Amino acid sequence: MRTDALDHIRTLRDFDDAYTAPLNGFRDADTYYREASSKPLLSALSVPTLLINAANDPFLAPSCYPTAIAEGHPHLTLEVPSSGGHVGFVTFSDTGTYWSERRAASFLATA
C-alpha cells in the first residue's frame, strides 16, 4: 500500500479517493460513492428489509438517510437511533450480544 498520499489527505473524500476507492476497484471517490451505494436500489425492495443508521454517524450528512424512500414503503423499515456512530451500536446485553444483532433478530422474527 502506498503511503505518499497521506501528506495530501485533508478530508474523508480525499482518503476515499486515494485509498478506499482504488482498493475496492473504483476509479475515484465519486465513482465509489455512486456505484457502491444501495440507496438507488431501495425503492425496488420486495422483501422485508431493516435499515439502521445512527443519527450521529460522523461520516454521513442528513441527505444520505433515505427517509423519503422509506416513508410508506411496504418492505423498508428505516430506523435512525440517536446514537451508534458509524457502524457502531456496541451496546451489549447481559449475554454479550450487540444491540444491532438483537434488533436484527427481532426484526427477522416478526418479518
BATORNU-163821 format. One record per residue: x, y, z of N, C-alpha, C in turn. Coordinates in steps of 0.2 Angstrom, whole numbers. Example, Ala and Ser with C-alpha at 12.3 -4.5 7.8 and 13.67 -1.06 7.14 Angstrom:
BEGIN
<rec n_xx="66" n_yy="-28" n_zz="39" ca_xx="62" ca_yy="-22" ca_zz="39" c_xx="66" c_yy="-16" c_zz="39"/>
<rec n_xx="64" n_yy="-11" n_zz="35" ca_xx="68" ca_yy="-5" ca_zz="36" c_xx="64" c_yy="0" c_zz="39"/>
// end
This chain:
BEGIN
<rec n_xx="4" n_yy="-6" n_zz="0" ca_xx="0" ca_yy="0" ca_zz="0" c_xx="4" c_yy="6" c_zz="0"/>
<rec n_xx="3" n_yy="11" n_zz="-4" ca_xx="7" ca_yy="17" ca_zz="-5" c_xx="5" c_yy="22" c_zz="1"/>
<rec n_xx="9" n_yy="25" n_zz="4" ca_xx="8" ca_yy="30" ca_zz="9" c_xx="9" c_yy="37" c_zz="7"/>
<rec n_xx="12" n_yy="38" n_zz="1" ca_xx="14" ca_yy="45" ca_zz="-1" c_xx="8" c_yy="50" c_zz="-1"/>
<rec n_xx="2" n_yy="47" n_zz="-2" ca_xx="-4" ca_yy="51" ca_zz="-2" c_xx="-6" c_yy="54" c_zz="4"/>
<rec n_xx="-4" n_yy="51" n_zz="10" ca_xx="-6" ca_yy="53" ca_zz="16" c_xx="-5" c_yy="60" c_zz="18"/>
<rec n_xx="1" n_yy="63" n_zz="15" ca_xx="3" ca_yy="70" ca_zz="16" c_xx="-2" c_yy="75" c_zz="13"/>
<rec n_xx="-7" n_yy="73" n_zz="8" ca_xx="-11" ca_yy="77" ca_zz="5" c_xx="-18" c_yy="76" c_zz="7"/>
<rec n_xx="-20" n_yy="71" n_zz="11" ca_xx="-26" ca_yy="70" ca_zz="14" c_xx="-29" c_yy="75" c_zz="19"/>
<rec n_xx="-34" n_yy="78" n_zz="18" ca_xx="-37" ca_yy="83" ca_zz="22" c_xx="-44" c_yy="81" c_zz="24"/>
<rec n_xx="-47" n_yy="77" n_zz="20" ca_xx="-55" ca_yy="76" ca_zz="21" c_xx="-56" c_yy="68" c_zz="20"/>
<rec n_xx="-62" n_yy="66" n_zz="22" ca_xx="-63" ca_yy="59" ca_zz="21" c_xx="-64" c_yy="58" c_zz="13"/>
<rec n_xx="-66" n_yy="62" n_zz="9" ca_xx="-66" ca_yy="61" ca_zz="2" c_xx="-59" c_yy="60" c_zz="-1"/>
<rec n_xx="-54" n_yy="64" n_zz="2" ca_xx="-48" ca_yy="63" ca_zz="0" c_xx="-45" c_yy="56" c_zz="1"/>
<rec n_xx="-47" n_yy="54" n_zz="7" ca_xx="-45" ca_yy="47" ca_zz="9" c_xx="-48" c_yy="42" c_zz="5"/>
<rec n_xx="-54" n_yy="43" n_zz="3" ca_xx="-58" ca_yy="38" ca_zz="-1" c_xx="-55" c_yy="38" c_zz="-8"/>
<rec n_xx="-53" n_yy="44" n_zz="-10" ca_xx="-51" ca_yy="45" ca_zz="-17" c_xx="-44" c_yy="41" c_zz="-18"/>
<rec n_xx="-40" n_yy="42" n_zz="-13" ca_xx="-33" ca_yy="39" ca_zz="-13" c_xx="-33" c_yy="32" c_zz="-11"/>
<rec n_xx="-37" n_yy="30" n_zz="-6" ca_xx="-37" ca_yy="23" ca_zz="-4" c_xx="-43" c_yy="18" c_zz="-5"/>
<rec n_xx="-48" n_yy="21" n_zz="-2" ca_xx="-54" ca_yy="16" ca_zz="-2" c_xx="-57" c_yy="15" c_zz="-9"/>
<rec n_xx="-57" n_yy="19" n_zz="-13" ca_xx="-60" ca_yy="18" ca_zz="-20" c_xx="-55" c_yy="13" c_zz="-24"/>
<rec n_xx="-49" n_yy="15" n_zz="-24" ca_xx="-44" ca_yy="10" ca_zz="-28" c_xx="-44" c_yy="3" c_zz="-25"/>
<rec n_xx="-44" n_yy="3" n_zz="-18" ca_xx="-43" ca_yy="-4" ca_zz="-15" c_xx="-49" c_yy="-8" c_zz="-16"/>
<rec n_xx="-55" n_yy="-5" n_zz="-18" ca_xx="-61" ca_yy="-8" ca_zz="-20" c_xx="-63" c_yy="-9" c_zz="-27"/>
<rec n_xx="-58" n_yy="-7" n_zz="-31" ca_xx="-59" ca_yy="-7" ca_zz="-39" c_xx="-62" c_yy="-1" c_zz="-42"/>
<rec n_xx="-63" n_yy="4" n_zz="-38" ca_xx="-66" ca_yy="10" ca_zz="-41" c_xx="-61" c_yy="15" c_zz="-43"/>
<rec n_xx="-63" n_yy="19" n_zz="-48" ca_xx="-58" ca_yy="24" ca_zz="-51" c_xx="-56" c_yy="30" c_zz="-46"/>
<rec n_xx="-62" n_yy="32" n_zz="-43" ca_xx="-61" ca_yy="38" ca_zz="-38" c_xx="-67" c_yy="38" c_zz="-33"/>
<rec n_xx="-66" n_yy="42" n_zz="-29" ca_xx="-71" ca_yy="43" ca_zz="-23" c_xx="-78" c_yy="44" c_zz="-26"/>
<rec n_xx="-79" n_yy="48" n_zz="-31" ca_xx="-86" ca_yy="49" ca_zz="-34" c_xx="-89" c_yy="43" c_zz="-37"/>
<rec n_xx="-85" n_yy="39" n_zz="-40" ca_xx="-87" ca_yy="33" ca_zz="-43" c_xx="-89" c_yy="28" c_zz="-38"/>
<rec n_xx="-85" n_yy="28" n_zz="-33" ca_xx="-86" ca_yy="23" ca_zz="-27" c_xx="-92" c_yy="25" c_zz="-24"/>
<rec n_xx="-93" n_yy="31" n_zz="-22" ca_xx="-100" ca_yy="33" ca_zz="-19" c_xx="-106" c_yy="32" c_zz="-23"/>
<rec n_xx="-105" n_yy="33" n_zz="-29" ca_xx="-111" ca_yy="32" ca_zz="-34" c_xx="-112" c_yy="24" c_zz="-35"/>
<rec n_xx="-107" n_yy="20" n_zz="-36" ca_xx="-108" ca_yy="13" ca_zz="-38" c_xx="-109" c_yy="9" c_zz="-32"/>
<rec n_xx="-106" n_yy="11" n_zz="-26" ca_xx="-107" ca_yy="6" ca_zz="-21" c_xx="-113" c_yy="7" c_zz="-16"/>
<rec n_xx="-116" n_yy="13" n_zz="-18" ca_xx="-122" ca_yy="14" ca_zz="-14" c_xx="-128" c_yy="10" c_zz="-15"/>
<rec n_xx="-131" n_yy="8" n_zz="-10" ca_xx="-138" ca_yy="4" ca_zz="-11" c_xx="-144" c_yy="9" c_zz="-11"/>
<rec n_xx="-143" n_yy="15" n_zz="-10" ca_xx="-149" ca_yy="20" ca_zz="-10" c_xx="-153" c_yy="20" c_zz="-16"/>
<rec n_xx="-150" n_yy="20" n_zz="-22" ca_xx="-154" ca_yy="19" ca_zz="-28" c_xx="-158" c_yy="13" c_zz="-29"/>
<rec n_xx="-156" n_yy="8" n_zz="-25" ca_xx="-160" ca_yy="1" ca_zz="-26" c_xx="-165" c_yy="0" c_zz="-21"/>
<rec n_xx="-166" n_yy="5" n_zz="-16" ca_xx="-170" ca_yy="4" ca_zz="-10" c_xx="-178" c_yy="4" c_zz="-12"/>
<rec n_xx="-179" n_yy="8" n_zz="-17" ca_xx="-186" ca_yy="8" ca_zz="-19" c_xx="-189" c_yy="2" c_zz="-22"/>
<rec n_xx="-185" n_yy="-2" n_zz="-25" ca_xx="-187" ca_yy="-9" ca_zz="-28" c_xx="-187" c_yy="-15" c_zz="-23"/>
<rec n_xx="-185" n_yy="-13" n_zz="-17" ca_xx="-185" ca_yy="-19" ca_zz="-12" c_xx="-192" c_yy="-23" c_zz="-12"/>
<rec n_xx="-192" n_yy="-29" n_zz="-12" ca_xx="-198" ca_yy="-33" ca_zz="-12" c_xx="-198" c_yy="-38" c_zz="-6"/>
<rec n_xx="-194" n_yy="-38" n_zz="-2" ca_xx="-194" ca_yy="-42" ca_zz="4" c_xx="-193" c_yy="-37" c_zz="10"/>
<rec n_xx="-195" n_yy="-39" n_zz="16" ca_xx="-194" ca_yy="-35" ca_zz="22" c_xx="-187" c_yy="-34" c_zz="23"/>
<rec n_xx="-185" n_yy="-27" n_zz="24" ca_xx="-179" ca_yy="-25" ca_zz="25" c_xx="-178" c_yy="-20" c_zz="30"/>
<rec n_xx="-173" n_yy="-21" n_zz="35" ca_xx="-172" ca_yy="-17" ca_zz="40" c_xx="-166" c_yy="-13" c_zz="39"/>
<rec n_xx="-166" n_yy="-6" n_zz="39" ca_xx="-160" ca_yy="-2" ca_zz="38" c_xx="-159" c_yy="2" c_zz="44"/>
<rec n_xx="-154" n_yy="2" n_zz="47" ca_xx="-152" ca_yy="5" ca_zz="53" c_xx="-146" c_yy="10" c_zz="52"/>
<rec n_xx="-147" n_yy="16" n_zz="54" ca_xx="-141" ca_yy="20" ca_zz="53" c_xx="-142" c_yy="26" c_zz="59"/>
<rec n_xx="-137" n_yy="26" n_zz="63" ca_xx="-137" ca_yy="31" ca_zz="68" c_xx="-137" c_yy="38" c_zz="66"/>
<rec n_xx="-141" n_yy="42" n_zz="69" ca_xx="-141" ca_yy="49" ca_zz="68" c_xx="-135" c_yy="53" c_zz="69"/>
<rec n_xx="-131" n_yy="50" n_zz="73" ca_xx="-124" ca_yy="54" ca_zz="75" c_xx="-118" c_yy="50" c_zz="71"/>
<rec n_xx="-120" n_yy="47" n_zz="65" ca_xx="-114" ca_yy="45" ca_zz="61" c_xx="-110" c_yy="50" c_zz="59"/>
<rec n_xx="-104" n_yy="51" n_zz="60" ca_xx="-100" ca_yy="56" ca_zz="58" c_xx="-98" c_yy="57" c_zz="51"/>
<rec n_xx="-99" n_yy="51" n_zz="47" ca_xx="-97" ca_yy="51" ca_zz="40" c_xx="-103" c_yy="53" c_zz="36"/>
<rec n_xx="-109" n_yy="53" n_zz="38" ca_xx="-115" ca_yy="54" ca_zz="34" c_xx="-119" c_yy="61" c_zz="35"/>
<rec n_xx="-120" n_yy="64" n_zz="30" ca_xx="-124" ca_yy="70" ca_zz="30" c_xx="-132" c_yy="68" c_zz="30"/>
<rec n_xx="-136" n_yy="72" n_zz="33" ca_xx="-143" ca_yy="70" ca_zz="33" c_xx="-146" c_yy="68" c_zz="26"/>
<rec n_xx="-143" n_yy="71" n_zz="21" ca_xx="-146" ca_yy="69" ca_zz="14" c_xx="-144" c_yy="62" c_zz="13"/>
<rec n_xx="-140" n_yy="58" n_zz="16" ca_xx="-138" ca_yy="51" ca_zz="15" c_xx="-144" c_yy="47" c_zz="17"/>
<rec n_xx="-148" n_yy="49" n_zz="22" ca_xx="-153" ca_yy="45" ca_zz="25" c_xx="-159" c_yy="44" c_zz="20"/>
<rec n_xx="-161" n_yy="38" n_zz="19" ca_xx="-167" ca_yy="38" ca_zz="14" c_xx="-174" c_yy="38" c_zz="17"/>
<rec n_xx="-175" n_yy="44" n_zz="20" ca_xx="-181" ca_yy="45" ca_zz="24" c_xx="-187" c_yy="45" c_zz="19"/>
<rec n_xx="-186" n_yy="49" n_zz="14" ca_xx="-192" ca_yy="49" ca_zz="9" c_xx="-193" c_yy="43" c_zz="6"/>
<rec n_xx="-188" n_yy="39" n_zz="4" ca_xx="-189" ca_yy="32" ca_zz="1" c_xx="-193" c_yy="27" c_zz="6"/>
<rec n_xx="-191" n_yy="28" n_zz="12" ca_xx="-194" ca_yy="23" ca_zz="17" c_xx="-201" c_yy="25" c_zz="19"/>
<rec n_xx="-203" n_yy="31" n_zz="19" ca_xx="-210" ca_yy="33" ca_zz="20" c_xx="-215" c_yy="30" c_zz="16"/>
<rec n_xx="-219" n_yy="26" n_zz="19" ca_xx="-224" ca_yy="22" ca_zz="16" c_xx="-222" c_yy="16" c_zz="12"/>
<rec n_xx="-215" n_yy="15" n_zz="12" ca_xx="-213" ca_yy="9" ca_zz="8" c_xx="-215" c_yy="2" c_zz="12"/>
<rec n_xx="-218" n_yy="-2" n_zz="8" ca_xx="-221" ca_yy="-8" ca_zz="11" c_xx="-216" c_yy="-13" c_zz="14"/>
<rec n_xx="-210" n_yy="-13" n_zz="12" ca_xx="-205" ca_yy="-18" ca_zz="13" c_xx="-198" c_yy="-15" c_zz="17"/>
<rec n_xx="-198" n_yy="-8" n_zz="17" ca_xx="-192" ca_yy="-5" ca_zz="20" c_xx="-194" c_yy="-2" c_zz="27"/>
<rec n_xx="-190" n_yy="-4" n_zz="32" ca_xx="-191" ca_yy="-1" ca_zz="39" c_xx="-184" c_yy="3" c_zz="40"/>
<rec n_xx="-184" n_yy="9" n_zz="40" ca_xx="-179" ca_yy="13" ca_zz="42" c_xx="-179" c_yy="15" c_zz="49"/>
<rec n_xx="-174" n_yy="14" n_zz="53" ca_xx="-173" ca_yy="16" ca_zz="60" c_xx="-167" c_yy="20" c_zz="61"/>
<rec n_xx="-168" n_yy="26" n_zz="64" ca_xx="-162" ca_yy="31" ca_zz="65" c_xx="-161" c_yy="32" c_zz="72"/>
<rec n_xx="-158" n_yy="28" n_zz="76" ca_xx="-157" ca_yy="29" ca_zz="83" c_xx="-153" c_yy="35" c_zz="84"/>
<rec n_xx="-153" n_yy="39" n_zz="89" ca_xx="-150" ca_yy="45" ca_zz="90" c_xx="-142" c_yy="44" c_zz="91"/>
<rec n_xx="-140" n_yy="38" n_zz="93" ca_xx="-133" ca_yy="36" ca_zz="94" c_xx="-131" c_yy="30" c_zz="91"/>
<rec n_xx="-125" n_yy="29" n_zz="90" ca_xx="-122" ca_yy="22" ca_zz="87" c_xx="-116" c_yy="24" c_zz="83"/>
<rec n_xx="-115" n_yy="30" n_zz="81" ca_xx="-109" ca_yy="32" ca_zz="77" c_xx="-109" c_yy="29" c_zz="70"/>
<rec n_xx="-104" n_yy="27" n_zz="68" ca_xx="-103" ca_yy="24" ca_zz="61" c_xx="-102" c_yy="17" c_zz="62"/>
<rec n_xx="-107" n_yy="13" n_zz="60" ca_xx="-107" ca_yy="6" ca_zz="61" c_xx="-105" c_yy="4" c_zz="68"/>
<rec n_xx="-108" n_yy="7" n_zz="73" ca_xx="-107" ca_yy="6" ca_zz="80" c_xx="-112" c_yy="1" c_zz="83"/>
<rec n_xx="-116" n_yy="4" n_zz="87" ca_xx="-121" ca_yy="0" ca_zz="91" c_xx="-118" c_yy="-5" c_zz="95"/>
<rec n_xx="-113" n_yy="-3" n_zz="99" ca_xx="-109" ca_yy="-8" ca_zz="103" c_xx="-112" c_yy="-9" c_zz="110"/>
<rec n_xx="-118" n_yy="-7" n_zz="111" ca_xx="-121" ca_yy="-8" ca_zz="117" c_xx="-122" c_yy="-16" c_zz="118"/>
<rec n_xx="-120" n_yy="-19" n_zz="123" ca_xx="-120" ca_yy="-26" ca_zz="124" c_xx="-126" c_yy="-27" c_zz="129"/>
<rec n_xx="-129" n_yy="-33" n_zz="128" ca_xx="-134" ca_yy="-36" ca_zz="133" c_xx="-130" c_yy="-40" c_zz="138"/>
<rec n_xx="-134" n_yy="-42" n_zz="143" ca_xx="-131" ca_yy="-47" ca_zz="148" c_xx="-127" c_yy="-53" c_zz="145"/>
<rec n_xx="-129" n_yy="-55" n_zz="139" ca_xx="-126" ca_yy="-61" ca_zz="136" c_xx="-121" c_yy="-59" c_zz="132"/>
<rec n_xx="-119" n_yy="-53" n_zz="131" ca_xx="-113" ca_yy="-51" ca_zz="127" c_xx="-115" c_yy="-50" c_zz="120"/>
<rec n_xx="-121" n_yy="-49" n_zz="118" ca_xx="-123" ca_yy="-48" ca_zz="111" c_xx="-124" c_yy="-41" c_zz="110"/>
<rec n_xx="-122" n_yy="-39" n_zz="103" ca_xx="-123" ca_yy="-32" ca_zz="101" c_xx="-130" c_yy="-30" c_zz="101"/>
<rec n_xx="-132" n_yy="-24" n_zz="102" ca_xx="-139" ca_yy="-21" ca_zz="101" c_xx="-141" c_yy="-22" c_zz="94"/>
<rec n_xx="-137" n_yy="-21" n_zz="89" ca_xx="-139" ca_yy="-22" ca_zz="82" c_xx="-140" c_yy="-29" c_zz="81"/>
<rec n_xx="-137" n_yy="-34" n_zz="84" ca_xx="-138" ca_yy="-41" ca_zz="82" c_xx="-145" c_yy="-43" c_zz="85"/>
<rec n_xx="-147" n_yy="-40" n_zz="91" ca_xx="-153" ca_yy="-41" ca_zz="94" c_xx="-159" c_yy="-38" c_zz="90"/>
<rec n_xx="-158" n_yy="-32" n_zz="88" ca_xx="-163" ca_yy="-29" ca_zz="84" c_xx="-164" c_yy="-32" c_zz="77"/>
<rec n_xx="-159" n_yy="-35" n_zz="74" ca_xx="-159" ca_yy="-39" ca_zz="68" c_xx="-163" c_yy="-45" c_zz="69"/>
<rec n_xx="-162" n_yy="-49" n_zz="74" ca_xx="-165" ca_yy="-55" ca_zz="76" c_xx="-173" c_yy="-53" c_zz="77"/>
<rec n_xx="-174" n_yy="-48" n_zz="81" ca_xx="-181" ca_yy="-46" ca_zz="82" c_xx="-185" c_yy="-45" c_zz="76"/>
<rec n_xx="-182" n_yy="-41" n_zz="72" ca_xx="-185" ca_yy="-39" ca_zz="65" c_xx="-186" c_yy="-46" c_zz="61"/>
<rec n_xx="-181" n_yy="-50" n_zz="61" ca_xx="-182" ca_yy="-56" ca_zz="57" c_xx="-188" c_yy="-61" c_zz="60"/>
<rec n_xx="-188" n_yy="-60" n_zz="66" ca_xx="-193" ca_yy="-65" ca_zz="70" c_xx="-201" c_yy="-62" c_zz="68"/>
<rec n_xx="-201" n_yy="-56" n_zz="66" ca_xx="-208" ca_yy="-53" ca_zz="65" c_xx="-209" c_yy="-52" c_zz="58"/>
<rec n_xx="-204" n_yy="-53" n_zz="53" ca_xx="-205" ca_yy="-51" ca_zz="46" c_xx="-209" c_yy="-56" c_zz="43"/>
// end
